[in-house]
């Protein structure tokens, strides 16, 4: 099974706005990918939802429980300092390294600029989804 670490913005987009990021969560919900997350990522996510989107504690706890059911929680064993511009981005890399993720899915330019970390390519959500679920072929040209 393909293991994926998603950055916090992917979760925020999926939860708040839907679209392709929600498709990624749906793949995890259906057991088609293994979505990796760590406690620091969960903490950042709930903080963003609370502080920027006004989420209350009860819905945040419910969301956290749902995410714990559809993801694999990993405990990073190393602290990285690969990205110095936005230090919290390193939590994504730490999670991916600890989990042995096959892909890192992000919309964050600091992460995308790396191109990969370890053996895991860093890609946008739409590109990842197209890679694992190519769009259906359209009719043949005449």
DSSP file (Angstrom, degrees, kcal/mol; ACC not computed):
  #  RESIDUE AA STRUCTURE BP1 BP2  ACC     N-H-->O    O-->H-N    N-H-->O    O-->H-N    TCO  KAPPA ALPHA  PHI   PSI    X-CA   Y-CA   Z-CA
    1    1 A X              0   0    0      0, 0.0     2,-0.4     0, 0.0    32,-0.1   0.000 360.0 360.0 360.0 144.2    0.0    0.0    0.0
    2    2 A X        -     0   0    0     30,-0.5    32,-3.0    99,-0.1     2,-0.4  -0.596 360.0-148.3 -76.9 126.7    1.2    3.5   -0.8
    3    3 A X  E     -a   34   0A   0     -2,-0.4    99,-2.1    97,-0.2   100,-1.7  -0.835  18.2-174.7 -98.6 133.6    2.2    5.5    2.3
    4    4 A X  E     -ab  35 103A   0     30,-2.9    32,-3.8    -2,-0.4     2,-0.5  -0.985  19.5-160.2-132.8 134.7    1.6    9.2    2.2
    5    5 A X  E     -ab  36 104A   0     98,-2.2   100,-2.6    -2,-0.4     2,-0.4  -0.977  18.7-162.8-108.5 126.3    2.4   12.1    4.6
    6    6 A X  E     - b   0 105A   0     30,-0.8   100,-0.2    -2,-0.5     2,-0.1  -0.837  17.4-119.8-107.3 145.3    0.3   15.2    3.9
    7    7 A X    >>  -     0   0    0     98,-2.2     4,-1.3    -2,-0.4     3,-1.1  -0.366  32.1-102.0 -79.6 167.0    1.2   18.6    5.2
    8    8 A X  H 3> S+     0   0    0      1,-0.3     4,-2.6     2,-0.2     5,-0.2   0.844 119.3  59.4 -57.9 -38.1   -1.1   20.6    7.5
    9    9 A X  H 3> S+     0   0    0      1,-0.2     4,-2.6     2,-0.2    -1,-0.3   0.821 100.5  56.4 -64.6 -29.6   -2.4   22.8    4.7
   10   10 A X  H <> S+     0   0    0     -3,-1.1     4,-2.6    95,-0.2    -1,-0.2   0.933 109.6  45.7 -65.2 -45.0   -3.7   19.7    2.8
   11   11 A X  H  X S+     0   0    0     -4,-1.3     4,-2.7     2,-0.2     5,-0.3   0.929 113.1  49.8 -62.4 -45.4   -5.7   18.7    5.8
   12   12 A X  H  X S+     0   0    0     -4,-2.6     4,-3.0     1,-0.2     5,-0.4   0.936 113.1  46.5 -59.9 -46.7   -7.0   22.3    6.3
   13   13 A X  H  X>S+     0   0    0     -4,-2.6     4,-2.4     1,-0.2     5,-1.5   0.914 113.3  49.2 -61.9 -43.4   -8.1   22.5    2.7
   14   14 A X  H  <5S+     0   0    0     -4,-2.6     4,-0.4     3,-0.2    -2,-0.2   0.921 118.0  39.5 -60.8 -45.0   -9.7   19.1    2.7
   15   15 A X  H  <5S+     0   0    0     -4,-2.7    -2,-0.2    -5,-0.2    -1,-0.2   0.893 126.2  32.6 -76.1 -41.8  -11.7   19.8    5.9
   16   16 A X  H  <5S+     0   0    0     -4,-3.0    -3,-0.2    -5,-0.3    -2,-0.2   0.834 136.7  13.6 -85.9 -33.7  -12.6   23.5    5.2
   17   17 A X  T  <5S-     0   0    0     -4,-2.4     2,-0.3    -5,-0.4    -3,-0.2   0.627  81.0-152.4-124.6 -19.0  -13.0   23.5    1.4
   18   18 A X    >>< +     0   0    0     -5,-1.5     4,-0.8    -4,-0.4     3,-0.6  -0.629  44.9 114.3  83.5-135.3  -13.1   19.9    0.0
   19   19 A X  H 3> S-     0   0    0     -2,-0.3     4,-1.5     1,-0.2     3,-0.4  -0.227  91.4 -17.6  66.0-151.3  -11.9   19.4   -3.6
   20   20 A X  H 3> S+     0   0    0      1,-0.2     4,-1.6     2,-0.2    -1,-0.2   0.863 135.3  57.9 -61.3 -38.8   -8.9   17.4   -4.4
   21   21 A X  H <> S+     0   0    0     -3,-0.6     4,-1.6     1,-0.2    -1,-0.2   0.903 105.5  51.1 -58.9 -37.5   -7.5   17.5   -0.9
   22   22 A X  H  X S+     0   0    0     -4,-0.8     4,-2.5    -3,-0.4    -1,-0.2   0.870 103.3  59.6 -65.6 -34.4  -10.7   15.9    0.4
   23   23 A X  H  X S+     0   0    0     -4,-1.5     4,-1.9     1,-0.2    -1,-0.2   0.877 102.4  53.7 -59.3 -36.9  -10.2   13.2   -2.3
   24   24 A X  H  X S+     0   0    0     -4,-1.6     4,-1.6     2,-0.2    -1,-0.2   0.932 109.3  46.6 -63.6 -45.6   -6.9   12.3   -0.6
   25   25 A X  H  X S+     0   0    0     -4,-1.6     4,-2.7     1,-0.2    -2,-0.2   0.880 109.1  56.0 -63.1 -37.4   -8.6   11.9    2.8
   26   26 A X  H  X S+     0   0    0     -4,-2.5     4,-2.1     1,-0.2    -1,-0.2   0.876 103.1  54.6 -63.6 -36.9  -11.3    9.8    1.1
   27   27 A X  H  <>S+     0   0    0     -4,-1.9     5,-2.8     2,-0.2     6,-0.8   0.915 111.1  45.4 -60.8 -42.2   -8.7    7.4   -0.2
   28   28 A X  H ><5S+     0   0    0     -4,-1.6     3,-1.2     3,-0.2    -2,-0.2   0.911 110.0  54.2 -66.5 -41.7   -7.4    7.0    3.3
   29   29 A X  H 3<5S+     0   0    0     -4,-2.7    -2,-0.2     1,-0.3    -1,-0.2   0.868 110.7  46.5 -60.1 -36.9  -10.9    6.5    4.6
   30   30 A X  T 3<5S-     0   0    0     -4,-2.1    -1,-0.3    -5,-0.2    -2,-0.2   0.476 116.2-115.8 -84.9  -2.3  -11.5    3.7    2.1
   31   31 A X  T < 5S+     0   0    0     -3,-1.2    -3,-0.2    -4,-0.3    -2,-0.1   0.717  80.3 124.5  77.4  20.8   -8.1    2.1    2.9
   32   32 A X  S   <S+     0   0    0     -5,-2.8   -30,-0.5    -6,-0.2     2,-0.3   0.701  78.5  19.8 -87.8 -20.5   -6.7    2.7   -0.6
   33   33 A X  S    S-     0   0    0     -6,-0.8     2,-0.7   -32,-0.1    -2,-0.2  -0.941  78.5-121.5-136.1 161.4   -3.7    4.6    0.8
   34   34 A X  E     -a    3   0A   0    -32,-3.0   -30,-2.9    -2,-0.3     2,-0.6  -0.930  28.0-155.7-105.1 112.5   -2.0    4.7    4.2
   35   35 A X  E     -ac   4  71A   0     -2,-0.7    37,-3.0    35,-0.6     2,-0.4  -0.783   7.4-151.5 -93.1 123.1   -2.0    8.3    5.4
   36   36 A X  E     +ac   5  72A   0    -32,-3.8   -30,-0.8    -2,-0.6     2,-0.3  -0.762  21.5 164.7 -99.1 138.1    0.7    9.1    8.0
   37   37 A X  E     - c   0  73A   0     35,-2.1    37,-2.7    -2,-0.4     2,-0.3  -0.975  18.8-150.2-146.3 156.7    0.3   11.8   10.6
   38   38 A X  E  >  - c   0  74A   0     -2,-0.3     4,-2.5    35,-0.2     5,-0.2  -0.828  33.4-105.5-124.6 165.5    2.1   12.7   13.8
   39   39 A X  H  > S+     0   0    0     35,-0.5     4,-2.7    -2,-0.3     5,-0.2   0.904 119.8  54.4 -57.7 -43.1    1.1   14.3   17.0
   40   40 A X  H  > S+     0   0    0      1,-0.2     4,-2.3     2,-0.2    -1,-0.2   0.884 109.4  48.1 -60.8 -35.2    2.9   17.6   16.1
   41   41 A X  H  > S+     0   0    0      2,-0.2     4,-2.8     1,-0.2    -2,-0.2   0.929 111.8  49.2 -69.4 -43.4    0.9   17.7   12.8
   42   42 A X  H  X S+     0   0    0     -4,-2.5     4,-2.7     2,-0.2     5,-0.2   0.910 111.6  50.1 -59.0 -42.2   -2.4   17.0   14.6
   43   43 A X  H  X S+     0   0    0     -4,-2.7     4,-2.0     2,-0.2    -1,-0.2   0.920 112.0  46.5 -63.7 -44.5   -1.5   19.8   17.1
   44   44 A X  H  X S+     0   0    0     -4,-2.3     4,-2.5    -5,-0.2    -2,-0.2   0.927 112.6  51.3 -63.6 -43.4   -0.8   22.3   14.3
   45   45 A X  H  X S+     0   0    0     -4,-2.8     4,-2.6     1,-0.2     5,-0.2   0.942 111.2  45.2 -60.0 -50.3   -3.9   21.3   12.4
   46   46 A X  H  X S+     0   0    0     -4,-2.7     4,-2.2     1,-0.2    -1,-0.2   0.868 112.4  53.5 -65.1 -34.0   -6.2   21.8   15.4
   47   47 A X  H  X S+     0   0    0     -4,-2.0     4,-3.2    -5,-0.2     5,-0.3   0.920 110.0  46.6 -64.0 -43.9   -4.5   25.1   16.2
   48   48 A X  H  X>S+     0   0    0     -4,-2.5     4,-2.7     2,-0.2     5,-0.9   0.932 113.2  48.6 -63.8 -46.1   -5.1   26.4   12.7
   49   49 A X  H  X5S+     0   0    0     -4,-2.6     6,-2.3    -5,-0.2     4,-0.7   0.886 117.7  42.0 -62.9 -37.8   -8.7   25.3   12.7
   50   50 A X  H  X5S+     0   0    0     -4,-2.2     4,-0.9     4,-0.2    -2,-0.2   0.955 123.3  35.3 -71.4 -51.3   -9.3   26.9   16.1
   51   51 A X  H  <5S+     0   0    0     -4,-3.2    -3,-0.2    -5,-0.2    -2,-0.2   0.867 129.6  28.3 -78.1 -38.1   -7.4   30.1   15.5
   52   52 A X  H  <5S+     0   0    0     -4,-2.7    -3,-0.2    -5,-0.3    -1,-0.2   0.734 132.3  30.4 -96.8 -24.4   -8.0   30.9   11.9
   53   53 A X  H  <<S-     0   0    0     -5,-0.9    -3,-0.2    -4,-0.7    -2,-0.2   0.383 100.1-119.4-119.9   2.7  -11.4   29.3   11.3
   54   54 A X     <  +     0   0    0     -4,-0.9    -4,-0.2    -6,-0.2    -3,-0.1   0.721  46.0 171.8  72.1  23.2  -13.0   29.6   14.7
   55   55 A X        -     0   0    0     -6,-2.3    -1,-0.2    -7,-0.1     2,-0.1  -0.405  25.9-132.8 -66.4 141.4  -13.5   25.9   15.4
   56   56 A X     >  -     0   0    0     -2,-0.1     4,-1.8     1,-0.1     5,-0.1  -0.464  24.0-103.3 -89.5 166.5  -14.7   25.1   19.0
   57   57 A X  H  > S+     0   0    0      1,-0.2     4,-2.6     2,-0.2     5,-0.2   0.880 114.0  54.8 -61.7 -43.7  -13.2   22.4   21.2
   58   58 A X  H  > S+     0   0    0      1,-0.2     4,-2.2     2,-0.2    -1,-0.2   0.943 111.4  43.1 -61.6 -49.7  -15.9   19.7   20.8
   59   59 A X  H  > S+     0   0    0      1,-0.2     4,-2.6     2,-0.2    -1,-0.2   0.871 113.1  54.5 -63.6 -33.3  -15.8   19.6   16.9
   60   60 A X  H  X S+     0   0    0     -4,-1.8     4,-2.6     2,-0.2    -2,-0.2   0.922 108.5  47.8 -64.2 -42.9  -12.0   19.7   17.1
   61   61 A X  H  X S+     0   0    0     -4,-2.6     4,-2.2     2,-0.2    -2,-0.2   0.906 112.4  49.7 -63.5 -41.0  -12.0   16.6   19.4
   62   62 A X  H  X S+     0   0    0     -4,-2.2     4,-2.2    -5,-0.2    -2,-0.2   0.921 111.6  48.2 -63.7 -43.8  -14.4   14.8   17.1
   63   63 A X  H  X S+     0   0    0     -4,-2.6     4,-2.8     1,-0.2     5,-0.2   0.925 109.9  52.4 -61.3 -44.8  -12.3   15.7   14.0
   64   64 A X  H  X S+     0   0    0     -4,-2.6     4,-2.3     1,-0.2    -1,-0.2   0.905 109.1  49.8 -60.3 -41.5   -9.1   14.5   15.8
   65   65 A X  H  X S+     0   0    0     -4,-2.2     4,-1.2     2,-0.2    -1,-0.2   0.904 110.7  50.0 -62.8 -41.5  -10.8   11.2   16.6
   66   66 A X  H  X S+     0   0    0     -4,-2.2     4,-1.4     1,-0.2     3,-0.4   0.926 111.1  48.8 -63.2 -44.2  -11.9   10.7   13.0
   67   67 A X  H  X S+     0   0    0     -4,-2.8     4,-1.4     1,-0.2    -1,-0.2   0.885 106.8  55.8 -64.3 -37.6   -8.4   11.4   11.7
   68   68 A X  H  < S+     0   0    0     -4,-2.3    -1,-0.2     1,-0.2    -2,-0.2   0.807 107.1  51.8 -64.1 -27.8   -6.9    9.0   14.2
   69   69 A X  H  < S+     0   0    0     -4,-1.2    -1,-0.2    -3,-0.4    -2,-0.2   0.828 116.7  36.5 -76.6 -31.9   -9.2    6.3   12.7
   70   70 A X  H  < S+     0   0    0     -4,-1.4   -35,-0.6    -3,-0.2     2,-0.3   0.485 113.8  58.6-103.5  -2.2   -8.2    6.9    9.1
   71   71 A X  E  < S-c   35   0A   0     -4,-1.4     2,-0.6    -5,-0.2   -35,-0.2  -0.751  77.7-118.9-119.4 167.9   -4.5    7.6    9.5
   72   72 A X  E     -c   36   0A   0    -37,-3.0   -35,-2.1    -2,-0.3     2,-0.4  -0.950  29.4-140.0-105.5 118.5   -1.5    5.9   11.0
   73   73 A X  E     -c   37   0A   0     -2,-0.6     2,-0.3    -5,-0.2   -35,-0.2  -0.644  23.1-171.0 -79.4 126.9    0.0    7.9   13.8
   74   74 A X  E     -c   38   0A   0    -37,-2.7     2,-0.7    -2,-0.4   -35,-0.5  -0.885  19.5-141.3-118.7 152.7    3.7    7.8   13.8
   75   75 A X        -     0   0    0     -2,-0.3   -37,-0.1   -37,-0.1    -2,-0.0  -0.899  23.1-137.1-113.0 100.8    6.2    9.1   16.4
   76   76 A X        -     0   0    0     -2,-0.7    19,-0.1     1,-0.1    18,-0.1  -0.255  11.4-162.5 -57.4 142.9    9.2   10.8   14.7
   77   77 A X        +     0   0    0     17,-0.3     2,-0.3    18,-0.0    -1,-0.1   0.460  67.9  53.4-107.0  -4.8   12.5    9.8   16.3
   78   78 A X        -     0   0    0     16,-0.1     2,-0.6     2,-0.0    20,-0.1  -0.953  69.7-136.1-132.0 152.5   14.6   12.7   14.9
   79   79 A X        -     0   0    0     -2,-0.3     2,-0.3    -3,-0.0    12,-0.1  -0.936  28.4-159.4-106.1 123.0   14.4   16.4   14.8
   80   80 A X        -     0   0    0     -2,-0.6    10,-0.1    10,-0.2    14,-0.1  -0.670  24.0-172.1-103.9 156.3   15.2   17.9   11.4
   81   81 A X        +     0   0    0     -2,-0.3     3,-0.1     1,-0.1     6,-0.0  -0.323  45.8 124.7-137.6  50.8   16.3   21.4   10.4
   82   82 A X  S    S+     0   0    0      1,-0.2     2,-0.7     5,-0.1    -1,-0.1   0.890  71.8  47.8 -78.1 -42.1   16.1   21.0    6.6
   83   83 A X        +     0   0    0      4,-0.2     7,-0.3     1,-0.1    -1,-0.2  -0.900  60.1 171.2-105.2 114.0   13.8   23.9    6.1
   84   84 A X  S >  S+     0   0    0     -2,-0.7     3,-0.5     1,-0.1    -1,-0.1   0.714  70.0  65.6 -94.9 -22.8   14.9   27.0    7.9
   85   85 A X  T 3  S+     0   0    0      1,-0.3     2,-0.3     2,-0.1    -1,-0.1   0.905 121.6  15.7 -66.9 -42.7   12.5   29.6    6.4
   86   86 A X  T >  S-     0   0    0      1,-0.1     3,-2.5    24,-0.0     4,-0.3  -0.744  76.0-169.8-134.1  82.7    9.4   27.9    8.0
   87   87 A X  T X  S+     0   0    0     -3,-0.5     3,-2.1    -2,-0.3     4,-0.3   0.761  79.0  65.8 -51.4 -37.7   10.7   25.6   10.7
   88   88 A X  T >> S+     0   0    0      1,-0.3     3,-1.7     2,-0.2     4,-0.5   0.749  85.7  74.4 -59.9 -20.8    7.3   23.8   11.4
   89   89 A X  H X> S+     0   0    0     -3,-2.5     4,-1.2     1,-0.3     3,-1.0   0.788  82.2  70.5 -59.8 -24.8    7.6   22.4    7.8
   90   90 A X  H <> S+     0   0    0     -3,-2.1     4,-2.7    -4,-0.3    -1,-0.3   0.773  84.2  68.0 -63.3 -25.3   10.2   20.1    9.2
   91   91 A X  H <> S+     0   0    0     -3,-1.7     4,-2.1    -4,-0.3    -1,-0.2   0.854  98.1  52.5 -62.8 -32.6    7.5   18.3   11.2
   92   92 A X  H <X S+     0   0    0     -3,-1.0     4,-2.5    -4,-0.5    -1,-0.2   0.935 110.9  45.8 -67.0 -45.8    6.2   17.0    7.9
   93   93 A X  H  X S+     0   0    0     -4,-1.2     4,-2.6     1,-0.2    -2,-0.2   0.895 111.6  52.5 -64.2 -40.3    9.6   15.7    6.9
   94   94 A X  H  X S+     0   0    0     -4,-2.7     4,-2.4     2,-0.2   -17,-0.3   0.907 110.9  47.4 -62.1 -41.9   10.1   14.1   10.3
   95   95 A X  H  X S+     0   0    0     -4,-2.1     4,-2.4     2,-0.2     5,-0.2   0.936 112.4  48.8 -64.3 -46.9    6.7   12.3   10.0
   96   96 A X  H  X>S+     0   0    0     -4,-2.5     5,-2.0     1,-0.2     4,-1.5   0.899 112.8  48.1 -61.2 -41.3    7.5   11.1    6.5
   97   97 A X  H  <5S+     0   0    0     -4,-2.6    -1,-0.2     1,-0.2    -2,-0.2   0.926 113.2  46.9 -65.9 -44.7   10.9    9.8    7.5
   98   98 A X  H  <5S+     0   0    0     -4,-2.4    -2,-0.2     1,-0.2    -1,-0.2   0.858 118.1  42.1 -66.0 -34.6    9.6    8.0   10.6
   99   99 A X  H  <5S-     0   0    0     -4,-2.4    -1,-0.2    -5,-0.2    -2,-0.2   0.683 103.6-126.4 -85.1 -19.0    6.7    6.4    8.6
  100  100 A X  T  <5 -     0   0    0     -4,-1.5   -97,-0.2    -5,-0.2    -3,-0.2   0.871  39.3-166.2  70.3  37.0    8.8    5.5    5.6
  101  101 A X      < -     0   0    0     -5,-2.0   -97,-0.2    -6,-0.2    18,-0.2  -0.216  23.9-149.0 -58.9 144.2    6.2    7.4    3.4
  102  102 A X  S    S+     0   0    0    -99,-2.1    19,-0.8     1,-0.2     2,-0.3   0.762  81.8  19.8 -81.4 -28.3    6.4    6.8   -0.3
  103  103 A X  E     -bd   4 121A   0   -100,-1.7   -98,-2.2    17,-0.2     2,-0.5  -0.979  59.9-148.9-141.0 150.4    5.1   10.3   -1.0
  104  104 A X  E     -bd   5 122A   0     17,-2.5    19,-2.7    -2,-0.3     2,-0.5  -0.996  20.5-157.2-115.3 124.7    4.8   13.7    0.7
  105  105 A X  E     +bd   6 123A   0   -100,-2.6   -98,-2.2    -2,-0.5     2,-0.3  -0.903  27.7 147.4-108.6 126.1    1.8   15.7   -0.5
  106  106 A X        -     0   0    0     17,-2.5    19,-0.2    -2,-0.5    -2,-0.0  -0.981  47.6-159.3-153.4 157.0    2.0   19.4   -0.1
  107  107 A X        +     0   0    0     -2,-0.3     2,-0.5    17,-0.2    17,-0.1   0.252  65.7 114.6-114.9   4.2    0.9   22.8   -1.5
  108  108 A X     >  -     0   0    0      1,-0.1     4,-3.0   -19,-0.0     3,-0.3  -0.651  60.1-149.3 -83.3 121.6    3.7   24.5    0.5
  109  109 A X  H  > S+     0   0    0     -2,-0.5     4,-2.5     1,-0.2     5,-0.2   0.836  95.6  58.1 -62.1 -33.8    6.4   26.0   -1.8
  110  110 A X  H  > S+     0   0    0      2,-0.2     4,-0.6     1,-0.2    -1,-0.2   0.910 113.9  38.8 -63.2 -40.3    9.2   25.5    0.7
  111  111 A X  H >> S+     0   0    0     -3,-0.3     3,-1.1     2,-0.2     4,-0.7   0.924 114.6  53.0 -72.9 -45.4    8.5   21.8    0.8
  112  112 A X  H >< S+     0   0    0     -4,-3.0     3,-1.0     1,-0.3    -2,-0.2   0.861 100.8  62.0 -59.9 -36.1    7.8   21.5   -3.0
  113  113 A X  H 3< S+     0   0    0     -4,-2.5    -1,-0.3     1,-0.3    -2,-0.2   0.810  94.3  62.9 -60.4 -29.8   11.1   23.2   -3.7
  114  114 A X  H << S-     0   0    0     -3,-1.1     2,-0.8    -4,-0.6    -1,-0.3   0.857  88.1-157.2 -63.1 -33.1   12.9   20.3   -2.1
  115  115 A X    <<  +     0   0    0     -3,-1.0     7,-2.5    -4,-0.7     2,-0.3  -0.137  65.5   1.3  82.6 -41.4   11.5   18.0   -4.8
  116  116 A X  E     -E  121   0A   0     -2,-0.8     2,-0.4     5,-0.3     5,-0.2  -0.975  57.8-143.8-164.3 164.1   11.9   15.0   -2.5
  117  117 A X  E >  S-E  120   0A   0      3,-2.5     3,-2.1    -2,-0.3     2,-0.3  -0.960  76.3 -35.6-138.5 123.5   13.0   14.0    1.0
  118  118 A X  T 3  S-     0   0    0     -2,-0.4   -21,-0.0     1,-0.3   -22,-0.0  -0.516 127.2 -28.1  61.4-128.9   14.8   10.7    1.3
  119  119 A X  T 3  S+     0   0    0     -2,-0.3     2,-0.6   -18,-0.2    -1,-0.3   0.433 118.0 101.7 -94.0  -0.9   13.1    8.4   -1.2
  120  120 A X  E <   - E   0 117A   0     -3,-2.1    -3,-2.5   -17,-0.1   -17,-0.2  -0.757  65.7-140.9 -94.2 115.8    9.8   10.3   -1.0
  121  121 A X  E     -dE 103 116A   0    -19,-0.8   -17,-2.5    -2,-0.6     2,-0.6  -0.434  15.1-134.0 -64.7 146.5    8.9   12.7   -3.9
  122  122 A X  E     +d  104   0A   0     -7,-2.5     2,-0.3   -19,-0.2   -17,-0.2  -0.933  39.3 164.1-105.3 120.2    7.2   15.8   -2.7
  123  123 A X  E     -d  105   0A   0    -19,-2.7   -17,-2.5    -2,-0.6     2,-0.1  -0.903  40.6 -98.4-138.0 158.5    4.2   16.6   -4.9
  124  124 A X     >  -     0   0    0     -2,-0.3     4,-2.4   -19,-0.2     5,-0.2  -0.408  40.8-113.0 -71.9 155.2    1.0   18.6   -5.1
  125  125 A X  H  > S+     0   0    0      1,-0.2     4,-2.7     2,-0.2     5,-0.2   0.899 115.4  50.7 -60.7 -42.9   -2.2   16.8   -4.2
  126  126 A X  H  > S+     0   0    0      1,-0.2     4,-2.4     2,-0.2    -1,-0.2   0.902 111.0  48.9 -63.6 -39.9   -3.6   16.9   -7.8
  127  127 A X  H  > S+     0   0    0      2,-0.2     4,-1.8     1,-0.2    -1,-0.2   0.902 112.2  48.9 -66.7 -40.1   -0.4   15.5   -9.2
  128  128 A X  H  X S+     0   0    0     -4,-2.4     4,-2.1     2,-0.2     5,-0.3   0.945 112.3  47.7 -63.0 -47.5   -0.4   12.7   -6.6
  129  129 A X  H  X S+     0   0    0     -4,-2.7     4,-2.5     1,-0.2    -2,-0.2   0.896 111.8  50.1 -63.0 -39.9   -4.0   11.8   -7.3
  130  130 A X  H  < S+     0   0    0     -4,-2.4    -1,-0.2    -5,-0.2    -2,-0.2   0.850 109.3  53.7 -65.3 -33.2   -3.5   11.8  -11.1
  131  131 A X  H  < S+     0   0    0     -4,-1.8     3,-0.4    -5,-0.2    -2,-0.2   0.914 119.3  31.0 -67.4 -43.4   -0.5    9.6  -10.6
  132  132 A X  H  < S+     0   0    0     -4,-2.1     2,-0.2     1,-0.3    -2,-0.2   0.706 134.1  30.0 -91.9 -19.2   -2.3    6.9   -8.6
  133  133 A X  S  < S-     0   0    0     -4,-2.5    -1,-0.3    -5,-0.3    -2,-0.1  -0.652  82.8-157.0-135.9  78.0   -5.7    7.4  -10.2
  134  134 A X        -     0   0    0     -3,-0.4     3,-0.1    -2,-0.2    -3,-0.1  -0.224  32.3 -97.9 -56.9 144.3   -5.2    8.6  -13.8
  135  135 A X        -     0   0    0      1,-0.1    -1,-0.1    -5,-0.1     3,-0.1  -0.289  51.0 -90.7 -59.5 148.7   -8.2   10.4  -15.3
  136  136 A X        -     0   0    0      1,-0.1    -1,-0.1    -3,-0.1     2,-0.1  -0.287  47.7-101.4 -62.0 145.7  -10.4    8.2  -17.4
  137  137 A X        -     0   0    0     -3,-0.1     2,-0.2     1,-0.1    -1,-0.1  -0.417  34.9-137.7 -67.3 140.9   -9.5    8.1  -21.1
  138  138 A X        -     0   0    0      1,-0.2     3,-0.1    -2,-0.1    -1,-0.1  -0.469  42.9 -63.3 -90.3 169.9  -11.7   10.2  -23.3
  139  139 A X        -     0   0    0     -2,-0.2    -1,-0.2     1,-0.1     2,-0.1  -0.094  63.3 -95.2 -52.3 150.2  -12.9    9.0  -26.6
  140  140 A X        -     0   0    0      1,-0.1    -1,-0.1    -3,-0.1     2,-0.1  -0.385  43.2-104.5 -67.0 142.9  -10.4    8.3  -29.3
  141  141 A X              0   0    0      1,-0.1    -1,-0.1    -3,-0.1     0, 0.0  -0.393 360.0 360.0 -66.0 148.6   -9.6   11.1  -31.7
  142  142 A X              0   0    0     -3,-0.1    -1,-0.1    -2,-0.1    -2,-0.1   0.466 360.0 360.0 -80.5 360.0  -11.2   10.6  -35.1
